[in-house]
């Protein structure tokens, strides 16, 4: 029985943790023994879970990160224990997901991987692996990572460093650590990210894009309660500037009075300052309730300024709801002419025009086409099966 060992900041929690869980479950169905090593949050899982370190390790790592710009370079003993666990398991494939998040020492881990000489698969959910600090850089227009990071303009964003800028040193350590493996395959989850990977110091590795998938049985059209007007939905885990909250406020000013906006993921403080015509919801109580919000919306608007391959687009489409998004990162990659509209980043007037046109019914966008496109292209059983095929091809070499 082949063995798969996955590593991620969380286990079956959050988007990346749930992706790893579903990949693991599919591998189990194909006869693999699957282990899931995680750093922090976790939810009930069918995989064999292994905690990396403890809560104290996470706090100590966060302190080093904020005070010394040492993100990914703390958690020394926790990572050495992880390596001892890997040696006990003796996996045939090691699959990395998010290895940042205050729980793992990437330098120690990659020193081991270079000695272990077994295939490594690394799913890239953001840009952190090839920058000296940040997970995204387009919002700030910084492309120093193509040559050498230095004088980081994003130092106080995640992973926050309060006083010190060691982006140049961190870039060099990452480049030295992440290059030189004899068998590693990179899996960016969007064509957009693939393009940047191929410009980075990771360019010599084989790259295969595997888009994220979702459960299209859970996210499916639900009976819609009778409502008046036109319902516009926005969803984010937090409504930072980069997720477009100011754009929604401006959008409300440009739309007819019978257009109502609902924003999920807002804080109590943000809700206090929302204008008339925008309702804030802090969180949904269940996936079923979230699917109902999608189903009752006439359109999902995703005015994100930085993103890789947002699952909110996929979830909306699976519920039969069209999507309007900015031309940002991999966000447009899930949209077709029959399922939504893509407009230039920051063009709120174009967002309003697209909504008004969609509302008029003069487009070829239909809820049936949205649902069909999601089932045919974004079903997690189909998408994540590609990982199992990748594992098997690596073992067959």
C-alpha positions in Angstrom: 0.0 0.0 0.0 1.6 3.3 -1.1 1.8 6.1 1.6 1.0 9.8 1.1 2.2 12.3 3.7 0.6 15.8 3.3 1.7 18.9 5.2 -0.4 22.0 5.6 -1.1 24.7 8.2 -4.5 23.3 8.9 -6.3 19.9 8.7 -9.8 19.9 7.1 -10.2 23.6 8.1 -10.3 26.6 5.8 -10.1 26.3 2.0 -6.6 24.8 1.8 -7.2 22.4 4.6 -10.4 21.1 3.0 -8.6 20.8 -0.3 -5.9 18.6 1.3 -8.6 16.6 3.1 -10.4 15.8 -0.2 -7.2 14.9 -2.0 -6.4 12.6 0.9 -9.8 11.0 0.8 -9.6 10.3 -2.9 -6.1 8.8 -2.4 -7.6 6.5 0.3 -10.2 5.4 -2.1 -7.5 4.4 -4.5 -5.7 2.3 -1.9 -3.3 4.8 -0.4 -2.5 5.2 3.3 -2.7 8.9 4.0 -1.2 11.0 6.7 -2.0 14.7 7.3 0.6 16.8 9.3 -0.8 20.2 10.3 0.2 23.2 12.4 -2.8 24.8 13.8 -6.5 24.7 13.2 -8.2 21.3 12.5 -11.6 19.8 12.1 -12.8 16.2 12.1 -10.9 14.3 9.5 -10.8 10.8 7.9 -7.0 11.0 7.5 -4.4 10.1 10.0 -3.6 13.5 11.5 -0.3 14.5 13.1 0.0 17.8 15.0 3.2 19.7 14.3 4.3 21.3 17.5 1.8 22.9 19.9 0.1 26.2 20.6 3.2 27.5 22.4 5.3 26.8 19.3 2.9 28.8 17.2 3.0 31.8 19.5 6.8 31.7 19.7 7.0 31.5 15.9 4.7 34.4 15.6 6.8 36.5 18.0 10.0 35.7 16.0 8.2 36.6 12.8 7.0 39.9 14.1 10.1 41.0 16.0 12.9 39.5 13.8 11.3 39.0 10.4 12.0 35.3 10.9 8.8 33.9 9.3 9.3 30.2 8.4 12.6 30.0 10.3 11.4 29.3 13.8 9.6 26.1 15.0 12.9 24.3 15.0 12.2 21.5 17.5 8.6 21.1 16.1 10.0 20.6 12.6 12.7 18.1 13.8 9.9 16.1 15.4 7.9 16.3 12.2 10.9 14.8 10.3 11.2 12.0 12.9 7.5 11.2 12.2 8.1 11.2 8.4 11.0 8.8 8.9 8.7 6.5 10.9 6.0 6.6 8.3 8.4 6.3 5.3 5.9 7.9 2.8 6.3 7.3 -0.9 5.1 10.8 -1.7 5.3 14.0 0.3 2.8 16.6 -0.6 3.3 20.2 0.6 0.5 22.8 0.8 0.9 26.0 2.7 4.1 25.7 4.7 3.9 29.2 6.0 1.6 30.2 9.0 3.8 30.2 12.1 4.3 26.4 12.5 7.1 25.1 10.4 10.8 25.7 9.7 11.1 25.4 5.9 15.0 25.4 5.9 15.2 22.4 8.2 12.4 20.6 6.3 14.0 21.1 2.9 17.4 20.0 4.1 15.7 16.7 5.0 13.7 16.5 1.7 17.0 16.8 -0.3 18.3 13.8 1.6 15.1 11.8 1.5 15.1 11.4 -2.3 11.4 10.7 -2.6 9.0 12.6 -4.9 7.7 15.9 -3.5 4.5 17.6 -4.8 4.0 21.2 -3.7 0.7 22.9 -4.3 1.2 26.7 -4.5 -1.8 28.6 -3.1 -0.1 31.9 -3.2 3.3 33.6 -4.1 5.1 33.3 -0.7 7.4 30.5 -1.9 9.3 32.8 -4.3 9.3 36.2 -2.5 11.3 37.5 0.4 8.2 38.3 2.4 4.8 38.6 1.0 2.1 36.2 -0.2 0.9 38.6 -2.9 2.5 41.6 -4.5 0.4 42.9 -7.4 -1.7 45.3 -5.3 1.6 47.0 -4.4 3.1 46.7 -7.9 6.3 45.2 -6.5 8.2 42.8 -8.6 11.6 42.8 -6.9 11.3 39.0 -6.4 12.2 38.5 -10.1 15.8 39.4 -9.3 16.3 40.0 -5.5 13.9 41.1 -2.8 15.0 44.1 -0.7 13.5 47.1 1.1 10.1 45.4 1.4 7.2 47.8 1.0 4.8 45.1 2.3 6.7 44.4 5.5 3.8 45.1 7.9 1.4 42.9 6.0 1.2 39.2 6.6 3.6 37.7 7.7 4.0 41.0 9.7 7.4 42.2 10.7 7.1 45.2 13.1 10.7 46.6 13.1 13.1 44.7 10.8 13.3 44.2 7.1 15.1 40.9 6.3 13.4 40.4 2.9 16.8 40.2 1.1 18.1 37.6 3.5 14.9 35.6 3.5 14.8 35.6 -0.3 18.3 34.2 -0.4 17.5 31.5 2.2 14.3 30.5 0.3 16.1 30.3 -3.0 18.9 28.2 -1.5 16.4 25.9 0.3 13.7 25.5 -2.3 16.0 24.8 -5.3 18.1 21.7 -5.8 15.6 19.0 -5.1 16.0 16.1 -7.5 12.3 15.2 -7.8 9.8 18.0 -7.0 6.7 18.9 -9.0 5.0 22.3 -8.5 1.2 22.6 -8.7 0.0 26.2 -8.9 -3.8 26.3 -8.8 -4.1 28.9 -11.6 -2.6 29.6 -14.9 -1.9 33.1 -13.6 0.3 31.8 -10.8 2.0 29.4 -13.2 3.2 32.4 -15.2 4.9 34.0 -12.2 6.4 30.7 -11.0 8.1 30.3 -14.4 9.7 33.7 -13.9 10.9 32.9 -10.4 13.9 30.9 -9.1 11.5 27.9 -9.1 11.4 27.9 -12.9 13.5 24.8 -13.4 11.0 22.4 -11.7 8.2 20.7 -13.7 4.9 22.6 -13.3 1.4 21.3 -13.6 -1.7 23.5 -13.0 -4.5 21.8 -11.2 -7.4 24.1 -10.5 -9.3 24.0 -7.2 -12.5 22.1 -7.1 -15.6 22.2 -4.8 -18.3 19.8 -3.7 -21.0 20.4 -6.3 -23.5 18.3 -4.4 -23.2 20.6 -1.4 -23.0 23.8 -3.4 -26.1 23.4 -5.7 -29.2 25.5 -6.4 -31.6 25.7 -3.5 -35.2 26.7 -3.4 -35.3 30.5 -3.5 -37.6 32.5 -1.2 -39.6 35.2 -2.9 -37.9 38.5 -2.9 -38.2 41.9 -4.6 -35.5 43.8 -6.4 -32.1 42.6 -7.5 -29.8 40.8 -5.0 -26.1 41.3 -5.3 -23.8 39.2 -3.1 -20.2 39.7 -2.0 -18.2 37.3 0.2 -14.7 37.5 1.8 -13.1 36.0 4.8 -12.1 39.5 5.8 -12.9 42.8 4.0 -9.6 44.4 3.6 -9.0 47.1 1.1 -7.7 44.5 -1.3 -11.0 42.6 -1.3 -12.9 45.7 -2.5 -15.0 46.9 0.3 -14.7 50.6 -0.8 -15.6 49.5 -4.3 -18.9 48.0 -3.0 -19.7 51.3 -1.2 -19.0 53.2 -4.5 -21.0 50.6 -6.4 -24.1 51.1 -4.2 -24.1 54.8 -5.3 -24.2 53.9 -9.0 -27.0 51.3 -8.9 -30.8 51.7 -9.0 -32.5 51.8 -5.7 -34.0 48.3 -6.0 -30.5 46.7 -6.2 -29.5 45.4 -2.7 -26.0 44.3 -1.7 -25.3 41.7 0.9 -21.7 41.3 2.2 -20.8 38.2 4.1 -17.6 38.3 6.3 -18.0 41.8 7.6 -17.0 42.7 11.1 -19.4 44.3 13.6 -17.5 47.6 13.2 -17.7 47.5 9.4 -21.4 46.8 9.6 -21.9 50.0 11.6 -20.5 52.1 8.7 -22.2 50.4 5.8 -24.5 52.8 3.8 -28.2 52.2 3.2 -28.7 49.5 0.6 -25.9 47.3 1.9 -26.4 44.6 4.5 -23.5 43.1 6.4 -23.4 39.5 7.6 -20.6 38.5 9.9 -20.6 34.8 9.1 -22.9 32.0 8.0 -23.8 29.2 10.5 -23.4 26.4 8.0 -22.4 25.5 4.4 -26.1 25.0 3.7 -26.9 28.5 4.8 -24.0 29.8 2.6 -25.4 27.8 -0.4 -28.7 29.5 0.2 -27.1 32.9 0.1 -25.5 32.0 -3.2 -28.8 30.6 -4.6 -30.9 33.6 -3.6 -28.4 36.1 -5.1 -28.9 37.3 -8.7 -25.2 37.8 -9.1 -21.9 37.4 -7.1 -19.6 40.4 -7.4 -16.0 39.7 -6.6 -14.0 43.0 -6.8 -10.8 41.5 -5.5 -7.5 43.2 -6.1 -5.3 40.2 -5.3 -6.3 36.6 -5.7 -5.1 33.2 -7.0 -8.1 31.1 -7.9 -11.0 32.1 -5.6 -13.4 29.4 -4.6 -16.2 31.8 -4.0 -16.5 32.1 -7.8 -16.8 28.3 -8.1 -19.3 28.0 -5.3 -21.5 30.7 -6.8 -21.5 29.1 -10.2 -22.3 25.7 -8.7 -25.4 27.3 -7.1 -26.4 28.7 -10.5 -25.4 32.2 -9.7 -23.3 34.2 -12.3 -20.2 36.0 -11.3 -18.8 39.5 -12.1 -15.2 39.9 -11.2 -12.1 42.1 -11.7 -9.4 40.9 -14.1 -7.3 39.9 -11.1 -4.9 37.0 -10.8 -6.7 33.7 -11.6 -10.2 35.0 -10.8 -11.2 35.3 -14.5 -10.1 31.7 -15.2 -13.4 30.2 -13.9 -15.6 32.6 -15.9 -17.0 32.1 -19.4 -19.2 34.3 -21.6 -22.2 32.3 -20.5 -21.4 32.4 -16.7 -20.3 35.9 -16.0 -18.4 39.1 -16.8 -14.8 40.2 -16.2 -14.0 43.9 -16.0 -10.8 45.8 -15.5 -9.5 46.0 -12.0 -10.8 49.1 -10.1 -13.4 50.0 -12.7 -16.4 50.3 -10.5 -18.4 52.0 -13.3 -17.9 48.9 -15.4 -19.1 46.7 -12.5 -22.3 48.8 -12.4 -22.8 48.6 -16.1 -22.3 44.8 -16.1 -24.9 44.4 -13.3 -27.4 46.6 -15.0 -27.0 44.8 -18.3 -27.3 41.4 -16.6 -30.4 42.6 -14.7 -32.0 43.6 -18.0 -31.8 40.0 -19.3 -30.2 41.0 -22.5 -27.1 38.8 -22.1 -26.6 35.1 -22.9 -25.7 34.4 -19.3 -28.1 31.9 -17.6 -28.3 30.1 -14.3 -28.4 26.8 -16.0 -25.2 27.5 -17.9 -23.5 28.5 -14.6 -24.5 25.2 -12.9 -23.5 23.1 -15.9 -20.1 24.8 -16.2 -19.4 24.2 -12.5 -20.4 20.5 -12.6 -18.4 19.9 -15.7 -15.2 21.8 -14.8 -15.0 22.5 -11.0 -16.3 19.3 -9.4 -13.7 18.3 -6.7 -13.9 14.6 -7.6 -12.7 15.4 -11.1 -10.1 18.1 -10.1 -8.5 16.3 -7.2 -8.3 13.0 -9.1 -5.6 14.7 -11.1 -3.4 14.7 -8.0 -3.8 10.9 -7.7 -2.8 10.5 -11.3 0.2 12.7 -10.7 1.2 10.6 -7.7 1.0 7.4 -9.7 3.0 8.9 -12.6 5.7 9.9 -10.2 5.9 6.5 -8.6 6.0 4.8 -12.1 9.1 6.7 -13.2 
